[in-house]
Amino acid sequence: MTDVERNRVVTTVALERLDPRSRAAARGWSDLTIRNMFIIPTIVFLIVFNIFPLLYSLGYSFTDFRASVSAPANFVGLDNYQRLLSDPNIWRNFTVTAKYVIVSVGGQMIVGFGVALLLNRSFPFKGFVTTLLLLPMMMSMAVVGLFWKLLYDPSWGIINYALGLGRFDWLSNPDMALYAVAITDIWMWSPFVMLLSLAGLSAVPKHLYEAAAIDRASNWYTFTHITLPLVSPLLLIALIFRTMEAFKSFDLPFIMSGQPTTEVVAIRLYKMAFQEWQTGLSCALAYIMLIVVIAITNIYVKYLNRVKER
Amino acid sequence: MAAVKTPRQKVANQLAIAAVIVIAIIFLAPIYWIGSTAFKPRALATTVPPTVLFQPEVTPFVKLFTRRVQLNRPVEPGAYEAAPWWEKRIYDGGERVLRVGEDVQLSGYPDRFLNSLIIAVTSTLLAVSMGTLTAYGFSRFRVAGEQDWLFFILSTRMLPPVVVAIPMFLMYRVVGMTDTHIGLIILYTAFNLSFSVWLMKGFIDEIPKEYEEAALVDGYTRMQAFFKIVLPEAATGIAATAVFCFITAWNEYAFALMMTNRRAQTAPPFIPAQVGSGLTDWTTIAAGTFLFLLPVAIFTFLLRNHLLRGMSFGAIRK
């Protein structure tokens, strides 16, 4: 039914009522009223509690405000931004974050897609096993991170025991800590890549594989020419989404390690704002971080829409 | 597909299944370790080699819920005999449960657990009800710049928590809302709202418009059609969305860490704070972790058919 037709039906029904003034009341609120009543509260809520705070902090990012003292904020122009961008320590935070993103997201893509390839066949209890494998990503990062500290313990952790590493130091070793945290992140989020990969794999039409088999195509050829191209849109979604999340990571590195080598941008930001109370400066750093996140989000939504259209 | 399999394919298949079993064991080992440590006697939690088989006990849970002090002299036999079974276990470990008069002094955990529950449930109810209405609005009515609004709504979800927390903390401080339940509820609602709108829009888009149109022709008002036809049809979707929102709020750490310190503190910042600098009692921490993860594990199984959809903000449907 087109809108015109629907309006005609509605009008016909409405005209049957005798008093034109009671028409609106009898039919309840107009569609326009309902639409506004349903949508506007959400938009207002998000503006008040997300956009307004951001504008508030944009203002502070141009000042030397410190929330711990009662001194008024002084306008300092772009000084905060200049100071941050010329500070080698901040660049180190960004380098650490980049390394963390590459290692953990790379690991998740390989493990997640690999496990999905293995799972993409029928076997007993398949649904149950798949759901079990998805458990880690549903758990609280903070609590999981805490518990992995026990697993990583150099003296009695089961990881060293299982791998026969003796008293190998994971989290208190500056060179190893970032990888240790990334391994936990891989454990938590590979299931996410696996979930999306499985959806992609199950959507590959079976007749393509049958045709390839008839043509005696090698497994490798089938994989690179049929499987990969058809799964890649979903893999890309997983990649962008995980990149964005890993860039924002705070919980796992914060809980698991206090090493400078695991101080990602979000942790620096937290310390600057809530421990050093350099409020103005931290607002500026928040904005630098925000710009990167918005850029990745844009790419993510673009691909999400593309997948949706298929 | 009833494909004819060559022997080689059969072997490959069996190898893959064997690999799946091995991977599943490796993946689930950490979760098993949390669960088993929660039931271990304290002395067996940190042994080398790790203890796998042991007589399970619930003492870690007793310790989780009570405040205790070290015994400085042996407990009197009469007091020991009169004590309930769980208190005897505490005496056995060389500790005494603190009491105020007759009442056992509770540790900080039950309060934090309750805070988590109150905040997660309330924010879920708010996010899902507002999200469902908004999703219906976008699904059924023409909205100018619909895609832009939806993108705006989604983008609020992508904001890093620390970035939002700094100005929110300053604003809450002005109005006296730091360390309050309502403060966290607002933050979690805002965080989940975008997710709820996107997921619910997918579910409502799938309900044929013709159902409501038929109802409108029958003399229903638009609101009646929404409540009596759309909502019942969307019930499964609403439930799935609610569980996702609940899990997100339940697990959230960063906001809770920055916005609360005592009264409204939830379990995620509380549990790690229990790891002291001295000898950490991992069995008690495992017990707290186990109770905290249990609802999420159950929900994951209930949600299993909606996980893909939820994780992709409703964009990918099976």
Interface residues (C-beta under 8 A of the other chain):
Chain A: M1 R6 V9 V10 V13 R27 G28 W29 D31 L32 I34 R35 M37 F38 I39 P41 T42 I43 F45 L46 F49 N50 I51 P53 L54 Y56 S57 Y60 A67 V115 L118 L119 R121 F123 G127 V129 T130 T131 L132 L133 L134 L135 P136 M137 M138 M139 S140 M141 A142 V143 V144 G145 L146 F147 W148 K149 L150 L151 D153 S155 W156 I158 Y161 A162 W187 F192 L195 L196 A199 K206 E210 L234 I237 M244 K248 F250 D251 I255 A266 L269 Y270 A273 F274 T279 S282 C283 A286 M289 L290 V293 I294 I296 T297 Y300 V301 L304 N305 V307 K308
Chain B: M1 A3 N13 A16 I17 A19 V20 I23 A24 F27 L28 A29 P30 I31 W33 I34 T37 T46 T47 V48 P49 P50 M130 G131 L133 T134 Y136 G137 F138 R140 F141 V143 W149 F151 F152 I153 L154 S155 T156 M158 L159 P160 P161 V162 V163 V164 A165 I166 P167 M168 F169 L170 M171 R173 I186 L187 T189 A190 L193 S194 V197 K209 E210 E213 L216 V217 G219 T221 R222 M223 Q224 F226 I247 W250 N251 E252 Y253 A254 M258 A267 P268 P269 I271 P272 V275 W282 I285 A286 T289 F292 L293 V296 A297 F299 T300 F301 R304 L307 L308 M311 S312 F313 A315 I316 K318
